[in-house]
Amino acid sequence: MKLIKEFKEFAVKGNMIDMAIGIIIGTSFNKVIDVLVKQVFLPPLSVLTEGVNFEDKKIILEDAVLDASGAVTKAEIAIGYGAFCEVVIDFLIVGFTVFLVVKVMNRLRRKAHDSKDKTVVTPKDIELLTKITTLIEEQNSLLKTKE
């Protein structure tokens, strides 16, 4: 019974709900980034590289050995640097895309939290904190002039 009570507290306090919301938004955000990278950034990059497929690039250390019937008796030994290059390029593009999205989100957040900007409705808590800060600054300046 205690276990059920603890689980209920965990779920009701918001930990589980916050985690679920984060996972859902993260999954959706991943889809957005995936489409942005594959449909927006990679096509121009493909044009610039003239359609070179990095995945096939490799350094062959030892050729495959075939028997008389053409069956492989010993597999080829090669360093597949092309696949690594492709993954690094994908990582850089995804990283840069996430950076741009976060930068835009931070700009929007700063604009929303700027109490002097009247084009965006400032949240009540930010408004109240701004008023408190202003009052404290006024009080401190009055105290300094009395000394």
N, C-alpha and C positions, 0 to 999 in steps of 0.2 A: 504494500500500500504506500509506503514511504517513497518508493521508486516512482510510482505514478504521480505522486504529489510533486516530487522534484522535477519530473519531466514537464508537468503542467506549468510550474513556475518558470522553467527555462523557456517554454514556448510562449507563455503569456508576456514575459518581460521583454520580448522582442528580439532576443538573440537569434532564435531560429528564423524568425520572420526577416530580420535584417540580412542574415546569411542567405536565405532563399532569394531575396530581392537582388542581392549582389551577384549571385550566380546567374539569375535570369538576365539581368542587365548585361553582365559580362559575356554571356553567350550571344546575346543579340548584338552587342558591340563587336564581338569577334566576327560575326557575319558581315557587318558593315565594313569593317577593315578588310576582310577577305575580298569582298566585291570591289572595294576601292582600289586595292592593290592589283587584283587580276584584271579588272575591266578598265581602270583609268591609268594606272602607272606603268604596268607591264607592256601594253601595246606600243606606246611610243619608244620604250626601251628596246623592244624587239625590232622596231624599224631602225633604230640607231645601230644595233649590232647586226643588222642585215639577216635576222632570223637564225643566228648561230645557236645551236642547241648545246649548252654546256654539259648536259648530262652524259653525253657520249664521249667527252674528252677524258683521256686516260694515258698514263705512261705504262707501257707494257714491259714488265720485268722479265717475264718468261712466256713464250708463246705456248699455246695449247698443243698437245701432242695427239694426233689422230692415228687410228689404226688403218689397216687396208680398206675396211668397209666405210671409213669416214666417221666412225664413232669416236667420241672424245675419250681418250684413255687417261689423260692428265689435263686438268683444267688450266686455263690461262691465269697467270698471276700478274695483276696490274694494280697500279695506284689510280683510283678513280677521283682525280682532283676536280673534274668537271661538276660532279654532283655536289661536292663541297662548295665550289664557287657559286653554284645556283642557290644553295641554301643560304649562304652568306649574303648574296644579293637580295634574296627574299626577306631575310632578317633585317637588313638595312632599310629596305623599302617599308616594311611593316613598322619598324621602329620610328622612322621619320614620319610616317603617316600618323602614328599614335601621338608623337610629339606635336604635330600640327593640330590635331583634334584637341589635345589637352590644352594647348596654348589658346585656342579659340574659347574653350570652356572657361579657362581661368580669366580671360578678358571679360567674358559675359558675367562671371561671378563677381569680379572686381567692380564692374559697372553697376551690378545690382546692389552691392554693399556700399557704394559711394553715396553718402547721405546728402551730398551737395548737388548731385545729378538729379534733376527733377523730371527727366524724361523716362526714368524707370522708377517704379514703385519700390521704395525702400522697405524691407521687412521691419516689423514693429520692434523687434529686439535690437536691431542695428540703430534704429531711430532713437530708442530710449538710451542706449549706450552713448550715442553721440551727444544727447542732451546732458547726460550725467557728466561726461568728459568736459563739455563746455562749462558747466556749472563749477566743477572742480577747478578748472583753469581760472575762472573768474574769481573764485574764492582765494586761490593761491596768490593771484595778482593783488587782491585787496590786502591780504596779510603781509605781503612784501612791502607794500607802500606804507603800512602802519608802523613797520619796524624802523 
